[in-house]
Amino acid sequence: MKLYKAHFLHPYTHVPLIVYFNESNGVVSFEKDEEMIKLIWTFEKEMKDREQFIANIEKASYMCQSSYSVPTFDDVFEFLGKLGLRKEDLQFKQVLIH
């Protein structure tokens, strides 16, 4: 299995996410970047839009419940471009699975 991942901040909700691309299956999936979310809570206890951030985290949960068919890396970047991300803003690294 060839699996790649990249970290990014969702351009609309500002929730830190991880995107995975399984090149073997041609599937993209997302998950919330829990480590970054914890870090944000640690430094921003007095966040002025706290309620909105919590609502955005919930929205991200819905996004993370699905996989999306994207057969190639070019398609991945096109798909993520529709979210407002630029290819230059993403750095995919291969995940080694034992």
C-alpha positions in Angstrom: 0.0 0.0 0.0 1.3 3.5 -0.9 -0.1 5.9 1.6 0.7 9.7 1.8 -0.3 12.3 4.2 -0.2 16.1 4.5 -1.2 18.6 7.2 -3.2 21.7 6.5 -5.5 24.3 8.0 -8.9 24.2 6.4 -9.2 27.6 4.6 -12.9 28.2 5.6 -13.3 26.6 9.0 -9.6 27.1 10.2 -9.7 23.6 11.6 -6.3 21.7 11.4 -6.8 18.6 9.3 -4.7 15.7 7.9 -5.4 14.5 4.4 -4.4 11.0 3.5 -4.0 9.8 -0.1 -4.0 6.0 -0.6 -2.4 5.8 -4.0 -3.0 2.1 -4.2 -6.8 2.4 -3.9 -7.1 5.9 -5.3 -8.9 7.3 -2.2 -8.5 10.5 -0.2 -9.7 10.7 3.4 -9.4 13.4 6.1 -9.1 13.4 9.9 -8.9 16.2 12.4 -5.3 16.9 13.5 -6.0 16.3 17.2 -2.5 17.3 18.3 -2.8 20.7 16.6 -6.3 21.1 18.0 -4.9 20.5 21.6 -2.2 22.9 21.0 -4.6 25.6 19.8 -6.8 25.1 23.0 -3.7 25.3 25.1 -2.6 28.7 23.7 -6.0 30.2 23.0 -8.0 29.7 26.2 -9.5 33.1 25.7 -10.3 32.6 22.0 -12.9 35.2 21.0 -14.7 32.9 18.5 -14.5 29.8 20.7 -18.1 28.8 20.0 -17.5 29.1 16.2 -14.3 27.1 16.4 -16.2 24.3 18.3 -18.9 24.3 15.6 -16.2 24.2 12.9 -14.6 21.1 14.6 -18.0 19.4 14.5 -18.3 20.2 10.7 -14.9 18.7 10.2 -16.2 15.5 11.8 -18.7 15.1 9.0 -16.0 15.7 6.4 -13.8 13.0 8.0 -16.5 10.3 7.9 -16.2 9.9 4.1 -13.6 8.8 1.6 -13.3 10.4 -1.7 -12.3 8.7 -5.0 -9.3 10.4 -6.6 -7.2 8.1 -8.7 -4.0 10.2 -9.1 -2.0 12.9 -7.3 -3.0 15.4 -10.0 -6.7 14.6 -9.1 -5.9 15.0 -5.4 -4.5 18.5 -5.9 -7.5 19.4 -8.2 -9.9 18.1 -5.5 -8.1 20.0 -2.7 -8.0 23.1 -4.9 -11.8 23.1 -4.8 -11.5 23.5 -1.0 -9.3 26.5 -1.6 -5.9 24.9 -1.1 -3.0 25.5 -3.4 -0.6 22.7 -4.4 2.3 24.8 -3.0 0.7 24.8 0.4 0.7 21.0 0.8 3.6 18.8 1.4 2.7 15.1 1.2 5.0 12.6 2.8 4.8 8.9 2.4 3.6 7.0 5.5 5.6 3.8 6.1 3.3 1.0 7.2 4.8 -2.1 8.8 
